[in-house]
Amino acid sequence: MHGAPQHPIGDAEVSTTFSGMRDSSPPGCRRPPVTERPSFVLRHSSFLILLLLLTGCAGYQLGPTGGQIAGARSVQINPFVNKTIEPRLSEAITHALRKQIQQDGTFRLNTANSGDIIVTGDILKYDRVAVALRARDALTPRDYRITITAHITARERVGGKILLDRDVIGRTDVRAGADLNSAELQGIPLAADFLAVSATPLLADGSW
């Protein structure tokens, strides 16, 4: 029979993918042709990675929250009223809250008694509780936990609308050492910072 010419058995076939190069694969095991260039694959891989990063950051917000524009409103932090017998709390908490407001950036700190929002507070409770004992003396505390509870109120200067009205707690642990009084002096600012960090988001995410 006469028909289309056939290649001799065992003769290597020429790859249609790379012109001028012979395929060294055995008959019946020819490599599949390359359908995508490496640069095309890299471009698509980079796009997918970027898409995953953007998706993962979709729930994260930079800057002020609660619909606030950074620095659009000013806050006046009045000195807190200390209703405890510990004399060093008012200055520590007032200073810590002012510092944290500045770092947060949602509001401008006003020190001229003319802020758009006026923040006042009462220090209600100061506790010092032993949380660990000395290894060789089961009756002597080694570590104490300092806890400060303050009631914070924020209201608008114009109209007097209440924006925040709740208790906030600050705490820290201190090592008693040889002088408990010195340990407390170091611990009170840390507990005040904890309280300020807890209070600032409540102000930023208020009901305005």
Sequence and secondary structure as in RCSB ss.txt:
>XXXX:A:sequence
MHGAPQHPIGDAEVSTTFSGMRDSSPPGCRRPPVTERPSFVLRHSSFLILLLLLTGCAGYQLGPTGGQIAGARSV
QINPFVNKTIEPRLSEAITHALRKQIQQDGTFRLNTANSGDIIVTGDILKYDRVAVALRARDALTPRDYRITITA
HITARERVGGKILLDRDVIGRTDVRAGADLNSAELQGIPLAADFLAVSATPLLADGSW
>XXXX:A:secstr
   S    TT   B SSSTT B  S TT       S HHHHHHHHHHHHHHHHHHHTTT   S  TT  TTSSEE
EE   EE SS TTHHHHHHHHHHHHHHHH SSEEE SS  SEEEEEEEEEEEEEEEEEETTEEEEEEEEEEEEEE
EEEEEETTT  EEEEEEEEEEEEEE TT HHHHHHHHHHHHHHHHHHHHHHHHHT   
